[in-house]
Amino acid sequence: MERENIAVGLDIGTTKIVAMIGKKNEYGKLEILGVGKSKSLGVARGVVNNITQTIQSIQEAISLAEADSGYKIKDVVVGIAGQHIRSIQHSDYISRPNPEEVISELDIDVLINQVQKLAMLPGEEIIHVLPQEFKIDGQSEIKEPIGMYGGRLESSFHVVVGQASSIRNVGRCIKSSGLDLSGLTLEPLASADAVLSQEEKEAGVALIDIGGGTTDLAIFKDGIIRHTAVVPFGGNVITEDIKEGCSIIEKQAELLKTKFGSAWPGENKDNEIVSIPGLRGRDPKEISLKNLSKIIHARVVEIIEQVYTEIKIYGHEDPRKKLIAGIVLTGGGSQLNHIKQLVEYITGMDTRIGYPNEHLAGNSSEEISSPLYATAVGLVMNSIRNNTVSAVPQDNFIPEPVLIQKPTIAEQVEIQQEAEKVFEETKSESKTTEKMIRKSFFDKYIDKIKDFLDNAE
Protein backbone atom coordinates (compact mmCIF):
# COMPACT_ATOMS: atom_id res chain seq x y z
CA MET A 1 0.00 0.00 0.00
CA GLU A 2 1.36 3.40 -0.98
CA ARG A 3 1.99 5.68 1.98
CA GLU A 4 -0.03 8.89 2.05
CA ASN A 5 1.80 12.18 1.65
CA ILE A 6 0.82 13.67 5.02
CA ALA A 7 2.49 17.00 5.74
CA VAL A 8 3.07 18.78 9.04
CA GLY A 9 3.92 22.45 9.56
CA LEU A 10 5.03 23.93 12.88
CA ASP A 11 4.77 27.69 13.28
CA ILE A 12 6.83 28.72 16.32
CA GLY A 13 5.54 32.25 16.85
CA THR A 14 6.03 34.76 19.65
CA THR A 15 2.38 34.64 20.72
CA LYS A 16 1.32 31.13 19.74
CA ILE A 17 2.72 27.84 18.47
CA VAL A 18 0.63 26.08 15.82
CA ALA A 19 1.05 22.49 14.64
CA MET A 20 -0.96 21.75 11.49
CA ILE A 21 -1.42 18.42 9.71
CA GLY A 22 -2.66 18.35 6.11
CA LYS A 23 -2.73 16.51 2.81
CA LYS A 24 -3.71 17.24 -0.78
CA ASN A 25 -7.23 16.16 -1.76
CA GLU A 26 -8.14 14.80 -5.22
CA TYR A 27 -8.66 18.35 -6.53
CA GLY A 28 -5.12 19.41 -5.59
CA LYS A 29 -6.36 21.57 -2.70
CA LEU A 30 -5.03 21.43 0.85
CA GLU A 31 -7.19 19.48 3.29
CA ILE A 32 -6.40 20.23 6.95
CA LEU A 33 -6.66 17.05 9.06
CA GLY A 34 -5.82 18.53 12.46
CA VAL A 35 -4.62 21.66 14.23
CA GLY A 36 -3.02 22.14 17.65
CA LYS A 37 -2.44 25.56 19.16
CA SER A 38 -0.62 26.45 22.37
CA LYS A 39 0.46 29.67 24.05
CA SER A 40 4.04 30.38 23.09
CA LEU A 41 6.32 30.62 26.09
CA GLY A 42 10.05 31.08 25.64
CA VAL A 43 9.97 32.93 22.29
CA ALA A 44 10.62 36.68 22.01
CA ARG A 45 10.51 38.60 18.72
CA GLY A 46 10.56 35.38 16.74
CA VAL A 47 13.68 34.01 18.49
CA VAL A 48 13.82 31.20 21.08
CA ASN A 49 15.07 32.58 24.41
CA ASN A 50 13.98 29.77 26.74
CA ILE A 51 14.53 26.23 25.44
CA THR A 52 12.59 24.39 28.20
CA GLN A 53 9.44 26.51 27.89
CA THR A 54 9.52 26.35 24.09
CA ILE A 55 9.78 22.53 24.17
CA GLN A 56 6.75 22.35 26.50
CA SER A 57 4.71 24.64 24.21
CA ILE A 58 5.72 22.63 21.11
CA GLN A 59 4.77 19.33 22.78
CA GLU A 60 1.39 20.75 23.80
CA ALA A 61 0.61 21.96 20.25
CA ILE A 62 1.80 18.64 18.74
CA SER A 63 -0.30 16.48 21.10
CA LEU A 64 -3.40 18.63 20.44
CA ALA A 65 -2.89 18.27 16.66
CA GLU A 66 -2.40 14.51 17.04
CA ALA A 67 -5.59 14.21 19.14
CA ASP A 68 -7.50 16.35 16.61
CA SER A 69 -6.36 14.35 13.57
CA GLY A 70 -5.80 10.79 14.80
CA TYR A 71 -2.29 10.87 13.27
CA LYS A 72 1.07 10.43 14.97
CA ILE A 73 3.57 13.18 13.96
CA LYS A 74 7.13 12.14 13.08
CA ASP A 75 8.70 15.22 11.52
CA VAL A 76 7.86 18.87 10.84
CA VAL A 77 8.70 21.79 8.57
CA VAL A 78 9.41 24.81 10.77
CA GLY A 79 9.16 28.53 10.06
CA ILE A 80 12.08 30.76 10.98
CA ALA A 81 11.86 34.50 11.69
CA GLY A 82 13.50 37.09 13.93
CA GLN A 83 15.46 40.29 13.54
CA HIS A 84 18.66 38.34 12.77
CA ILE A 85 17.31 37.51 9.28
CA ARG A 86 18.81 39.44 6.37
CA SER A 87 18.78 38.91 2.63
CA ILE A 88 21.42 39.59 -0.02
CA GLN A 89 21.45 39.63 -3.80
CA HIS A 90 24.20 37.54 -5.39
CA SER A 91 25.11 36.47 -8.92
CA ASP A 92 27.03 33.31 -9.81
CA TYR A 93 27.72 31.10 -12.82
CA ILE A 94 29.00 27.66 -13.87
CA SER A 95 30.72 26.61 -17.08
CA ARG A 96 29.17 23.40 -18.33
CA PRO A 97 31.61 20.71 -19.55
CA ASN A 98 29.36 19.74 -22.48
CA PRO A 99 27.33 22.62 -24.06
CA GLU A 100 25.85 20.10 -26.53
CA GLU A 101 23.81 18.54 -23.74
CA VAL A 102 20.61 20.23 -22.58
CA ILE A 103 20.58 21.97 -19.20
CA SER A 104 19.05 19.74 -16.52
CA GLU A 105 17.93 20.01 -12.91
CA LEU A 106 21.42 18.75 -11.98
CA ASP A 107 23.12 21.85 -13.48
CA ILE A 108 20.87 24.14 -11.43
CA ASP A 109 21.64 22.10 -8.30
CA VAL A 110 25.39 22.47 -8.95
CA LEU A 111 24.95 26.25 -9.28
CA ILE A 112 22.83 26.46 -6.09
CA ASN A 113 25.39 24.35 -4.17
CA GLN A 114 28.11 26.73 -5.31
CA VAL A 115 26.16 29.66 -3.81
CA GLN A 116 25.56 27.65 -0.60
CA LYS A 117 29.35 27.78 -0.05
CA LEU A 118 29.39 31.60 0.02
CA ALA A 119 31.49 33.00 2.85
CA MET A 120 29.17 34.51 5.46
CA LEU A 121 29.86 36.74 8.45
CA PRO A 122 30.99 34.77 11.52
CA GLY A 123 28.02 33.10 13.23
CA GLU A 124 25.73 33.32 10.18
CA GLU A 125 24.24 30.53 8.11
CA ILE A 126 22.46 30.42 4.75
CA ILE A 127 18.78 29.45 5.09
CA HIS A 128 17.60 29.76 1.47
CA VAL A 129 19.22 30.16 -1.94
CA LEU A 130 16.42 31.26 -4.29
CA PRO A 131 17.29 31.53 -8.02
CA GLN A 132 15.75 34.51 -9.79
CA GLU A 133 16.42 35.06 -13.51
CA PHE A 134 18.91 32.96 -15.45
CA LYS A 135 21.36 33.88 -18.22
CA ILE A 136 22.60 31.36 -20.76
CA ASP A 137 25.65 32.35 -22.83
CA GLY A 138 24.79 36.02 -22.29
CA GLN A 139 21.09 35.67 -23.19
CA SER A 140 19.28 37.18 -20.21
CA GLU A 141 15.80 37.11 -18.61
CA ILE A 142 15.37 33.34 -18.87
CA LYS A 143 12.94 32.05 -16.25
CA GLU A 144 13.15 28.32 -17.01
CA PRO A 145 16.57 27.18 -18.31
CA ILE A 146 15.86 23.41 -18.14
CA GLY A 147 15.87 21.85 -21.62
CA MET A 148 17.93 24.64 -23.23
CA TYR A 149 21.45 24.39 -24.68
CA GLY A 150 24.38 26.47 -23.46
CA GLY A 151 27.90 26.50 -22.03
CA ARG A 152 27.75 29.21 -19.38
CA LEU A 153 24.79 29.10 -17.00
CA GLU A 154 24.46 32.20 -14.86
CA SER A 155 21.81 33.29 -12.36
CA SER A 156 21.00 36.04 -9.89
CA PHE A 157 20.07 34.72 -6.44
CA HIS A 158 18.11 35.94 -3.47
CA VAL A 159 20.08 34.56 -0.52
CA VAL A 160 18.41 34.53 2.92
CA VAL A 161 20.83 34.47 5.84
CA GLY A 162 20.22 33.97 9.58
CA GLN A 163 22.07 33.60 12.84
CA ALA A 164 23.40 30.04 13.18
CA SER A 165 22.84 29.93 16.96
CA SER A 166 19.13 30.87 16.57
CA ILE A 167 18.67 28.18 13.92
CA ARG A 168 20.44 25.61 16.13
CA ASN A 169 18.20 26.52 19.08
CA VAL A 170 15.07 25.90 16.98
CA GLY A 171 16.54 22.55 15.88
CA ARG A 172 17.35 21.65 19.48
CA CYS A 173 13.74 22.36 20.57
CA ILE A 174 12.37 20.14 17.77
CA LYS A 175 14.75 17.26 18.61
CA SER A 176 14.01 17.52 22.34
CA SER A 177 10.27 17.42 21.58
CA GLY A 178 10.81 13.97 20.05
CA LEU A 179 10.47 15.11 16.42
CA ASP A 180 12.67 15.29 13.33
CA LEU A 181 13.19 18.52 11.42
CA SER A 182 12.37 17.91 7.75
CA GLY A 183 12.80 21.51 6.59
CA LEU A 184 13.30 25.16 7.54
CA THR A 185 11.38 27.89 5.73
CA LEU A 186 11.53 31.63 6.11
CA GLU A 187 8.14 32.61 7.60
CA PRO A 188 7.28 35.42 5.13
CA LEU A 189 7.84 32.94 2.26
CA ALA A 190 5.48 30.42 3.90
CA SER A 191 2.81 33.10 4.45
CA ALA A 192 3.22 34.23 0.83
CA ASP A 193 2.59 30.66 -0.41
CA ALA A 194 -0.63 30.58 1.58
CA VAL A 195 -2.23 33.95 0.75
CA LEU A 196 -0.90 35.23 -2.59
CA SER A 197 -2.15 34.27 -6.03
CA GLN A 198 0.22 33.72 -8.96
CA GLU A 199 -1.28 36.78 -10.72
CA GLU A 200 -0.35 39.00 -7.77
CA LYS A 201 3.20 37.66 -7.72
CA GLU A 202 3.51 38.41 -11.44
CA ALA A 203 2.05 41.92 -11.18
CA GLY A 204 4.19 42.87 -8.18
CA VAL A 205 3.03 42.61 -4.57
CA ALA A 206 4.31 43.21 -1.03
CA LEU A 207 3.13 40.75 1.61
CA ILE A 208 3.16 42.16 5.15
CA ASP A 209 2.65 39.53 7.87
CA ILE A 210 2.01 41.28 11.20
CA GLY A 211 2.67 38.70 13.91
CA GLY A 212 2.96 39.02 17.68
CA GLY A 213 6.71 39.60 17.89
CA THR A 214 7.78 40.42 14.33
CA THR A 215 6.39 41.90 11.13
CA ASP A 216 7.61 40.00 8.07
CA LEU A 217 7.86 41.34 4.54
CA ALA A 218 8.13 39.46 1.23
CA ILE A 219 8.12 41.30 -2.12
CA PHE A 220 7.40 39.55 -5.43
CA LYS A 221 7.62 40.89 -8.98
CA ASP A 222 7.35 38.95 -12.28
CA GLY A 223 6.61 35.84 -10.21
CA ILE A 224 10.03 36.01 -8.49
CA ILE A 225 10.91 36.79 -4.87
CA ARG A 226 12.72 40.14 -4.88
CA HIS A 227 13.11 41.22 -1.26
CA THR A 228 12.54 39.83 2.23
CA ALA A 229 12.87 41.50 5.62
CA VAL A 230 11.86 40.98 9.25
CA VAL A 231 10.98 44.05 11.36
CA PRO A 232 11.33 43.26 15.11
CA PHE A 233 7.94 44.75 16.09
CA GLY A 234 4.46 43.27 16.02
CA GLY A 235 1.15 43.13 17.84
CA ASN A 236 2.80 42.58 21.23
CA VAL A 237 4.34 46.07 21.33
CA ILE A 238 0.88 47.54 20.69
CA THR A 239 -0.48 45.55 23.67
CA GLU A 240 2.51 46.71 25.76
CA ASP A 241 1.77 50.36 24.89
CA ILE A 242 -1.93 49.97 25.86
CA LYS A 243 -0.86 48.32 29.13
CA GLU A 244 1.50 51.20 29.97
CA GLY A 245 -0.74 53.97 28.63
CA CYS A 246 -3.90 52.84 30.42
CA SER A 247 -2.20 51.34 33.54
CA ILE A 248 -3.93 47.98 33.18
CA ILE A 249 -2.71 44.35 33.11
CA GLU A 250 -1.56 42.66 29.90
CA LYS A 251 -4.59 40.34 29.62
CA GLN A 252 -6.96 43.34 29.73
CA ALA A 253 -4.80 45.28 27.26
CA GLU A 254 -4.92 42.38 24.76
CA LEU A 255 -8.72 42.11 25.11
CA LEU A 256 -9.15 45.88 24.68
CA LYS A 257 -7.00 45.80 21.52
CA THR A 258 -8.85 42.90 19.88
CA LYS A 259 -12.40 43.83 20.93
CA PHE A 260 -12.44 47.64 20.78
CA GLY A 261 -9.13 48.65 19.18
CA SER A 262 -8.91 50.66 15.97
CA ALA A 263 -5.91 51.92 14.02
CA TRP A 264 -7.84 55.06 13.01
CA PRO A 265 -8.59 57.49 15.91
CA GLY A 266 -11.21 59.47 13.98
CA GLU A 267 -13.56 56.48 14.08
CA ASN A 268 -14.32 56.80 17.82
CA LYS A 269 -16.50 59.48 19.36
CA ASP A 270 -15.23 61.35 22.43
CA ASN A 271 -17.92 59.92 24.72
CA GLU A 272 -17.26 56.22 23.94
CA ILE A 273 -15.91 54.66 27.14
CA VAL A 274 -15.14 51.10 28.26
CA SER A 275 -15.20 50.18 31.93
CA ILE A 276 -12.57 47.66 33.04
CA PRO A 277 -12.95 45.81 36.39
CA GLY A 278 -10.33 46.83 38.94
CA LEU A 279 -7.88 44.37 40.49
CA ARG A 280 -8.81 42.73 43.81
CA GLY A 281 -11.72 44.96 44.89
CA ARG A 282 -10.33 48.20 43.45
CA ASP A 283 -12.65 50.58 41.59
CA PRO A 284 -13.24 49.87 37.89
CA LYS A 285 -11.18 51.86 35.36
CA GLU A 286 -12.83 53.88 32.63
CA ILE A 287 -10.95 54.06 29.36
CA SER A 288 -11.84 56.33 26.44
CA LEU A 289 -11.89 54.44 23.13
CA LYS A 290 -10.55 57.55 21.39
CA ASN A 291 -7.44 57.47 23.60
CA LEU A 292 -7.14 53.73 23.06
CA SER A 293 -7.10 54.11 19.28
CA LYS A 294 -4.61 57.01 19.52
CA ILE A 295 -2.18 54.68 21.35
CA ILE A 296 -2.72 51.91 18.77
CA HIS A 297 -2.49 54.35 15.84
CA ALA A 298 0.89 55.73 16.96
CA ARG A 299 2.48 52.29 17.18
CA VAL A 300 0.92 50.88 13.99
CA VAL A 301 2.13 53.94 12.04
CA GLU A 302 5.65 53.25 13.32
CA ILE A 303 5.52 49.57 12.25
CA ILE A 304 4.07 50.35 8.80
CA GLU A 305 6.62 53.13 8.20
CA GLN A 306 9.48 50.72 8.96
CA VAL A 307 8.04 48.17 6.53
CA TYR A 308 7.47 50.92 3.92
CA THR A 309 11.17 51.88 4.25
CA GLU A 310 12.02 48.27 3.27
CA ILE A 311 9.64 48.51 0.28
CA LYS A 312 11.50 51.69 -0.77
CA ILE A 313 14.86 49.88 -0.35
CA TYR A 314 13.57 47.31 -2.87
CA GLY A 315 12.94 50.30 -5.17
CA HIS A 316 9.20 50.21 -5.91
CA GLU A 317 9.32 53.86 -7.06
CA ASP A 318 11.23 52.68 -10.15
CA PRO A 319 8.56 52.17 -12.89
CA ARG A 320 10.05 48.77 -13.79
CA LYS A 321 9.78 47.63 -10.16
CA LYS A 322 6.28 48.97 -9.55
CA LEU A 323 4.10 46.79 -7.32
CA ILE A 324 0.87 46.83 -9.32
CA ALA A 325 -1.01 44.50 -6.93
CA GLY A 326 -0.06 46.74 -3.99
CA ILE A 327 0.05 45.32 -0.46
CA VAL A 328 -1.48 42.20 1.11
CA LEU A 329 -1.77 42.21 4.93
CA THR A 330 -1.91 38.96 6.87
CA GLY A 331 -1.11 37.58 10.33
CA GLY A 332 -2.99 38.29 13.56
CA GLY A 333 -2.21 42.03 13.41
CA SER A 334 -4.07 42.38 10.10
CA GLN A 335 -7.35 41.82 11.98
CA LEU A 336 -7.08 45.19 13.72
CA ASN A 337 -9.98 47.46 12.71
CA HIS A 338 -9.25 50.02 9.95
CA ILE A 339 -5.62 48.89 9.51
CA LYS A 340 -6.23 48.44 5.76
CA GLN A 341 -7.26 52.12 5.42
CA LEU A 342 -4.26 53.26 7.47
CA VAL A 343 -1.79 51.27 5.35
CA GLU A 344 -3.32 52.72 2.16
CA TYR A 345 -3.08 56.22 3.66
CA ILE A 346 0.62 55.85 4.63
CA THR A 347 1.87 54.06 1.51
CA GLY A 348 -0.58 55.20 -1.17
CA MET A 349 -0.74 51.57 -2.35
CA ASP A 350 -3.83 49.37 -2.87
CA THR A 351 -4.22 47.03 0.11
CA ARG A 352 -6.24 43.93 0.90
CA ILE A 353 -6.37 41.52 3.85
CA GLY A 354 -4.92 38.11 2.91
CA TYR A 355 -6.74 34.97 4.01
CA PRO A 356 -5.03 31.57 3.53
CA ASN A 357 -8.09 30.14 1.71
CA GLU A 358 -6.45 30.49 -1.74
CA HIS A 359 -5.26 26.85 -1.60
CA LEU A 360 -7.50 25.34 1.10
CA ALA A 361 -10.17 22.73 0.39
CA GLY A 362 -13.74 24.07 0.35
CA ASN A 363 -14.79 22.30 3.55
CA SER A 364 -12.10 23.97 5.72
CA SER A 365 -13.34 25.57 8.92
CA GLU A 366 -13.60 29.34 9.17
CA GLU A 367 -10.99 29.40 11.94
CA ILE A 368 -8.28 27.86 9.72
CA SER A 369 -9.06 30.40 6.98
CA SER A 370 -8.13 33.22 9.39
CA PRO A 371 -4.99 35.33 8.68
CA LEU A 372 -3.71 34.03 12.06
CA TYR A 373 -2.97 30.68 10.42
CA ALA A 374 -1.36 31.96 7.19
CA THR A 375 2.19 30.90 8.14
CA ALA A 376 1.10 27.44 9.38
CA VAL A 377 -0.85 26.75 6.16
CA GLY A 378 2.18 27.86 4.10
CA LEU A 379 4.47 25.52 6.06
CA VAL A 380 2.14 22.56 5.41
CA MET A 381 2.17 23.44 1.68
CA ASN A 382 5.98 23.52 1.80
CA SER A 383 6.05 20.08 3.45
CA ILE A 384 3.68 18.68 0.78
CA ARG A 385 6.02 19.94 -1.98
CA ASN A 386 8.85 17.98 -0.32
CA ASN A 387 6.71 14.79 -0.59
CA THR A 388 7.20 14.05 3.09
CA VAL A 389 5.36 11.40 5.05
CA SER A 390 5.44 13.46 8.24
CA ALA A 391 2.63 11.68 10.07
CA VAL A 392 1.09 8.20 10.12
CA PRO A 393 -2.36 7.07 11.36
CA GLN A 394 -2.06 6.29 15.08
CA ASP A 395 -3.25 2.70 14.69
CA ASN A 396 -0.31 2.06 12.27
CA PHE A 397 2.23 3.72 14.53
CA ILE A 398 4.97 1.48 15.91
CA PRO A 399 7.18 3.40 18.33
CA GLU A 400 10.90 2.96 17.65
CA PRO A 401 12.91 1.84 20.67
CA VAL A 402 15.06 4.70 21.90
CA LEU A 403 18.12 4.00 24.01
CA ILE A 404 19.25 7.02 25.98
CA GLN A 405 22.63 6.71 27.63
CA LYS A 406 23.74 9.48 29.92
CA PRO A 407 27.53 9.91 30.09
CA THR A 408 29.08 9.11 33.48
CA ILE A 409 30.77 11.90 35.47
CA ALA A 410 34.19 10.52 34.48
CA GLU A 411 33.19 10.61 30.79
CA GLN A 412 31.84 14.16 31.16
CA VAL A 413 35.16 15.31 32.69
CA GLU A 414 37.05 13.58 29.86
CA ILE A 415 34.85 15.26 27.21
CA GLN A 416 35.38 18.65 28.87
CA GLN A 417 39.20 18.16 28.97
CA GLU A 418 39.25 17.04 25.33
CA ALA A 419 37.15 20.04 24.32
CA GLU A 420 39.50 22.46 26.09
CA LYS A 421 42.55 20.80 24.54
CA VAL A 422 40.99 21.01 21.07
CA PHE A 423 40.03 24.65 21.63
CA GLU A 424 43.65 25.55 22.47
CA GLU A 425 45.02 23.61 19.49
CA THR A 426 42.62 25.13 16.99
CA LYS A 427 42.73 28.74 18.23
CA SER A 428 45.35 29.77 15.68
CA GLU A 429 43.74 27.86 12.82
CA SER A 430 40.54 29.90 12.60
CA LYS A 431 39.80 28.96 8.98
CA THR A 432 39.97 25.24 9.70
CA THR A 433 37.83 25.77 12.77
CA GLU A 434 35.18 27.63 10.77
CA LYS A 435 34.84 24.69 8.41
CA MET A 436 34.47 22.33 11.32
CA ILE A 437 31.90 24.46 13.11
CA ARG A 438 29.68 24.42 10.02
CA LYS A 439 29.10 20.68 10.59
CA SER A 440 25.45 19.74 11.00
CA PHE A 441 24.06 21.29 14.14
CA PHE A 442 22.29 18.14 15.28
CA ASP A 443 25.51 16.15 15.79
CA LYS A 444 26.37 15.05 19.29
CA TYR A 445 29.19 16.72 21.20
CA ILE A 446 31.42 13.62 20.94
CA ASP A 447 31.21 13.64 17.12
CA LYS A 448 32.13 17.31 17.07
CA ILE A 449 35.15 16.74 19.32
CA LYS A 450 36.41 13.85 17.19
CA ASP A 451 36.04 16.10 14.17
CA PHE A 452 37.94 18.89 15.85
CA LEU A 453 40.79 16.51 16.68
CA ASP A 454 40.96 15.06 13.17
CA ASN A 455 41.10 18.47 11.52
CA ALA A 456 43.38 20.10 14.06
CA GLU A 457 46.30 17.73 13.52
C-alpha positions, 0 to 999 in steps of 0.5 A: 500500500502506498503511503499517504503524503501527510504533511506537518507544519510547525509555526513557532511564533512569539504569541502562539505555536501552531502544529498543522497536519494536512494533505492534498485532496483529489482536486489538488487543494489542501485538506487540513486534518488537524490543528493544535495551538498552544500559548508560546512561552520562551519565544521573544521577537521570533527568536527562542530565548527559553529552550525548556518553555519552548519545548513544553509549548511545542509538545502541547501543540503537537499532542493537540494536533495529534488528538484532533487528527488521529495521526502520529507526527514524526517530523515537521517543517518549521518557520524561521523569523526574527530580527537576525534575518537578512537577505542579499542579492548575489550572482554566480555562474558555472561553465558546463563541460558539455554545451551540446547537452541540454541543461538539466535540474542537476546543473541548477543544483550544482549552481545552487550548491556553489552559492551555498558555499558563500562566505558569510559573516561569523556566526551566520548561516544560509537558510535559502538560496532562491534563483531569480532570472537565469542567463545562458551564454549572455542571453538574459531574462530566462525564467526556465533554463531546463531543456535549453542548450548552453555552455555558461549558466548564470543566475541572480540569487536571493540569498536569505541568511540567519544567525546560526545559533538561533537556527540551532536553538530551533533545531534543538527544541524540535529534537528535544520534543521527540520530532525530526526537522524535515525543513526550515522555511523563512516565515514570510515565504510560507505566508506568501505561499498561503495567501498570494495568487500567482497573478499577484506575484507576477504583477508585483506585490508586497506581503506584510505579515504582522505577527505578535513579535515580528512583522515579516515582509516578502516582495514579489515581482514577475513571479520572483521573490525580490526582497525579504525582511523581518521588522522586530515589532508586532502586535505585542508592542501595541499591547505593551503600549496599551498596558503602559498607557492605560495602567492595566494588566496585559490580559486586559490590554490584549482584550481591549485591543482585539475587541475595541481597538482601531488603528484610526482614531477618527472612528471613535466618538469622544464619549465612547468609554469602556469600563474595566474591572479593577484588580482585587476589589479596586474601583473599575477603570474607565478608558476612552476608546478615542485614547485607546485608538490614539495609542494603537495608531501611533504604534501601527504607524511606526511599524508600517513606516518601517516596513514601507522603508524596506519597500522603498529599499527594494525600489518600488518607485522605479517604474520597472519595479512597480508593485501593481497589486499593492500590499497584502496584509496577513497575520494576527495584526491584520485583523485590527480594525481600519488597519487596511485604510491606514496602510493605504493612507501611509503608503498610497498603495492598494491594500487587501487583507490576505486569508489563507483560503487560496489553496484550502479545500472548500470544507475547511473551517472558518478558523483555519481560513483566518490570517492568524494561520497563514504561516502554518498553512504555508508551512504545510504546503511547503512540506507537501512539496517535499513529498514528506510522510510526516505523520502516520495514522495512530493505529499504524504507529509502531514506536521505535525503541530509543536508548538514551545513555547518559555519560558518566561523570568521568566521561563528562570530565574527559569530554570537557578536557578534550574540548578544552585541549581542542580549543587551544590547538585550533585557536590559531587555525581559525579557517579550519575551525570555521569549516568544522563548526559548520558541521550539522548542528544536530551532531552530538558533542562527541562527534564534534570533538572527534572532528575537531581533533581530526582536523586540528592535527 
